[in-house]
């Protein structure tokens, strides 16, 4: 259902008397809430960046280190161990390298 259809349904419910004025206003505000107003978790996650100074290959571990407060060598150890455990670490690192922007 699109946003326009949801707003139209809300308007119909309001006109039929199923929703009070305050309920209609709250429901409409919830629908129109922008993703930028999402919350502190989403805003914090948008702060994740690859490091341009603490890097060996792509800066992923350095970026994760500054984002989480852990040492970068711990992230490198984590990716190294997961690389040995079936190779999933390689794919995780590769995805982060592609998807996370550089600082």
Secondary structure by P-SEA (a helix, b strand, c coil): ccaaaaaaaaaaaaaaccccaaaaaaaaaaaacccccccaaaaaaaabbbbcccccccaaaaaaaaaccccaaaaaaaaaaaaaccaaaaaaaaaaaaccccc
